[in-house]
Amino acid sequence: MLRLPLWVAMIHVSFSMRQGEDHGSLGNAIPRSNSMGNLGGRKQARSCLADRIRKSCSSYLACVDGQMVERACAAGLAYSRESKGCTVSVNVGECPNAPSGLSENLIVRNFSCRSNLIIVGGPDAQEWLQGEVVAWQQRLAKGGADQGRPEAIAAANLVRKEAPAASQSGEYYASVTEEDGGTIRVQAIARVVTSVEENSTRVGIPAIFSRRSLFGKADGIGSAGRGLIAGLVEALSSDDGDLRLGGTPGDAFVNALYHAHGADNINASNDPEGVLKFGTLELRVPKGCGDFFERAMCDRLSGGDYLRFTLRLAQPESTAHPLHVFHTCSDMFPKRLVLSTFQNMFG
């Protein structure tokens, strides 16, 4: 079986984020007013007794400018007293009549990447996934990280830097699993920035982290981050142009993995906006190769895929070389990576 080293570690990336943000519950992102009294002739400010109050399974009251305003959860989500926000309804025990499984408006795709995964995202999933990020931040603050590995340190640094959704670019996507009893467990989360350009789709991943990389093997499944990347690439790629997958490594360990998988440096002089928005390194997935990328990432290669990798080894490294006659999707990966994979298979 073809094994490519873990993409989740190599895509761990970080942009310069504002420090010192309040990473408490989601209610902290809602403006609140405190009574300051009538000092110096100023009017007394209104105040709320709570940031958020549950009204029903699908709605809550939020404190906005000193007044309680009713807000509704998106379809498939329910208000959780524990997280003080909307989360997937099947996970809220006090909503016994909630439909089983995930609502279709939350699902990007279902597929298998060493484990059965569901990729979720889109506008309706944002409050739920932001709540998961906050929960992981709070757990890290209590010393819950598995800091014994380089990727765990990189992932923890990324999670701590994540700011409230209103102050950062992109949307959250996640890979999740359905647990015994039907509950949904988030396994990996990525913040994704996309832009459709002429002849290409550009994707930047300012941050990605998995439950397993942060909290250890007993807490999360393997390949959740790999599966998230593979699923996003397959979902966002097209037959009309290349997909350019970018990011900025958070440390030397991740930078080395990025280059080992064929990523190239982006020239800041030629593309200053791209470096800021999408990252300093980029892997190009040729048009029509999104499904091949997914199969390679998830160890589900076909006989034809193995032939493509054989051609990659048999021909010159540079695709511009006159003796590089057969151009296949495997050209996106360096020959040394393909050779190492074959050696591991047969050695």
N, C-alpha and C positions, 0 to 999 in steps of 0.2 A: 504494500500500500504506500502511495506517495506521501511523504511527510514534508511539509514546509514548516520551518520554525515559526513560532507563535507570532502572528501579526498583532495580537492585542498588545504585546509589549512594544513592538516597533512603532505602532501608531500612537503610543502614549505621547501626547504633544501638549504644549502649553503656550498661550499667548500671554503677554504682560497684562495682568488683571489688576484691578484696584484692590489694594489691601485694606484690612480693617473693616470690611463690610459686616453687617449684622447677619449671621447665618443661623438665626434661630428658627422658630416655626414659621410657616408661610404667613401667619398673621403678622409677623414683623414687617412684611413688605407693605402692609396696609397702613396708610397714614392714620395717626391717632392724635388726639388733642388732650391736653391736661389742663385742668382748671388752674389759672394763675392768679385769680382774684382780680379785683377792679383797681389795679395799681396805676396811679398817674392818670386817671381818667380813661384808661383803656377798657374796652369791653371784655367781659369775662368770657373765656373760651369754653366751648362745650366739651364734654368728655364722655367716654363710653365706659361702661362697667367691664367690658370684655372686648377683645379683638374680634372674636368670632363666636357665634352661638348657633348650635344646630337647630334648624327649624323642622326639617324632615329628612328622609333618606336622600332626597335629591336637591335640597336647598339649605341655605344657612343665612344668617344675618352677619354682615361684616361692618366693622366700624370704619366709616369714611368721613373725615372732617368733623368728627364729633357726633355723627349720627349713625344709627344702625340701618344699613341698606340691605335689602334682600338680594341674594345672588343664587343662581342655579348651577348645579354641576352639569357637565356635558353628558350626553347619552352614554350609558355604560359605566358611569362613575357615580359614587355616592359619598356623602359627607361622613368623614371619620372623626370622632371626638379625639381619638388618640393622636392623629397627625394634624388635626385642626385644618383639614383641607379635603379636597375631593380626591378619592382614590378609586381603584377599580372596585365596582360594587360587590363582586363576589367575595371580596376580602373583608367586607364590613359585616361583622357578626350581628349587629342590631338591625340589619335589613334582610330578614329571612326570605322575603319574596323577591329578592334580586335575581335576575336571570343568570343561569350558569354560564361559565366561560366568558370570553371577551366579546364585547360589542364590535360589529364589523367596522364601525367608524374609527376604531383605535388600531386596527390591524393593517400593517403594510404588506406582510406576507407570512405564510407558514412554510417551513422547510426543515430539512434535517442537516445538521452540521456536527456529526459525531453524537449529537443529542437532538431530540425533537425541540426545535425552537420556534418561537413566534416573534417576529419583528414588529414592534409597535411604534407609533409616532403620529405626527400630524397635529393640527391645532387643538383638537379635543383631548389629546393626551398630555398636553404641556403641564397643566397644574398637577396632575398625578405624578409625572416624572420629576418635576421640580421638587415635589414633596419627598420623593425617594432620595434625591441628592441631599436635601437638608437632613434627612434621617441618617444618611451615611456620614455626613459632616459631624452630626452630633455624636454618633458612635465613635468616630475617630477622636473627637475631643475628650472622650472618656477613656482613651487608650486602647481601643479595640482593634487596632491594625496589626496585621502580621508583618512586622518590619524585618524579617530575616532575609528577604530577597531584594535584589535591585529593582525589579519591576514593581514590588510592593511599595517601596519608598517613592518611586516615580508616580505611581497611581495615587498614593496618599497626598502627595504635594499638589497634584491636579485637583483632587476633590476639595481640598481646603481652599483653593483659589477660586472655585466656582462662586459667582456672585448671584444676587437675585436676578430673575429672568429679565426684568425691565432694563437692566444696565448692561446687558451683553448681547452679542449678535448670535443668530442661529437658532435652531430648534433642537429639542432633545428627541433622540430615538433610543430604543432599548431592545435588547433580546430578553425574552421572558420564557418561563416554563410553567406548565400547569402541574401543580403538585397533587399528591393524594388528597382527596376530599374536594378537589376542584379549585382550590385557591391558586392565585397567580403570584409567582415570585420573580422579581426583577433580577437578572443575572449580570447584565452589563448595560452601561449607559454611555451614549456618545452625544456630544453637542456638534451639530452639523450645519455648515454654511454652504449653500449651493448657488450657482449662477449658470444660466444657459448662455453660452457665447457662440459665436460663429464657428461652426464645424467642431464644437466640443461642449461638453458639460463639465463644469469645474466644481469640485467638491473639496471643501476644507473641513478638517476635524480638529477644532481647537482643543478638545478634550475627550478622552475615552478612558473608562476605568471599569473593571469588573469586580463583582462581589468576591470571587475567588482570589484575585490578585491582592485585594485589600485585606480580607479577613481569613484567608486560608482555605485549604481543601475541604474541610468539614462544613464550610459555610456556603460554598457555591460550586457549580459544575465547571469542568474544564471546557475550553474552546468557546465560551460564551462571547468573548470579545471578538475572536476570530470569526465566529458566525455572524455577529452583528455587522462587521465590516463587509464580509462576503455578501450578506443579504442586501446591504445598502448599495453596494456596487452593482449587483445584478438588477436591483430595482431601479436605479438611477441611470444606468447605462442605456445606450440605444444603438441602433444600426446606422444612425445618421452622422455620428461623429465620435471622436475619442472621449473617454472620461478621464479627467485629470484629478487624481487623488492627492491632496496635499496636507501637510502638517508641519509643525515645528517641534523637533525632539526636545524633551525636557532636560536631558542630561546626555553624557557621553555614551552611556550604555545603550540607550535607545537610539542615539544617532548612528552607532555602529550597526545595529540591527536594520535600521532603515536603509542604509547604503548596501548592506549585504543582500537586500531583496530587490535591488535595482533602482532605488530612488535616486533622482538627480537633484543637484542644487538649483534653485531658482535664482537667476541673476537679478539682484535687487536694483541695479541700475536700469536694466531693460524692463523690469516689471515691478516697480515699487509698490503699487497698489495691491498686486497679487501676493507679494510677500507678506504684507500687513494683514490681508484678509484670509488668505488660504494657507500660508506657511512658507517656510524656507526650503523645504524639500518636496519633491513631487514624484509620484509614480503614475505613468500614463498607461491606461488600459485601452487598447485599440478598439475601434468601433466593432461591434458584433462579438466582442470577447468577454462580455460581462458574465455569461453563463459558464464559460471556461474558467474564468477567475474564481467563481464560486466553487466549482467542482475541485479545482486545485487546492483551494483553501480548506475545503472540508473533506479531503481525501476520498472523493467519489469519482475518480478519473475513469474514463472509458478506455477501451482498446485504442480508439482513435486518438485520445489524449496522450497516451503513452507513445504513440507514433510521432506526435508533434514534438514531444520532449526529446525523442531520439534524433529527430531532424535538427533540433536546437543544438545538440551535442556534435552532430556530424558537420555542421556548417560553421563558417567564421563567426566570431562574436558580433562584429558590426553588421547590422542589417543593410548597410550601404555598400558592403564589399561585393565585388562582381561575382564572387563564387557563392554568395548567399542567395541561392536561387529560389528556395521555397520559404515563403513568408507565412508564418502561422502565429496563432495567439501565444504560443510558448515563448516567442521572441521578447515578451515583456520581462521575463526573468533572466538574470545573469546565468551564463553557462556554469559557473562555479557552484551555484545553488542547485542547479539541475543535476550536475555531476555528483555532488555530495548526497543528494537524495537517492540516486541510483546506487551509490556505494553503500548507503545504509540499508537499502533493500536487499542487496545481494551479497553484502559482506558480513 
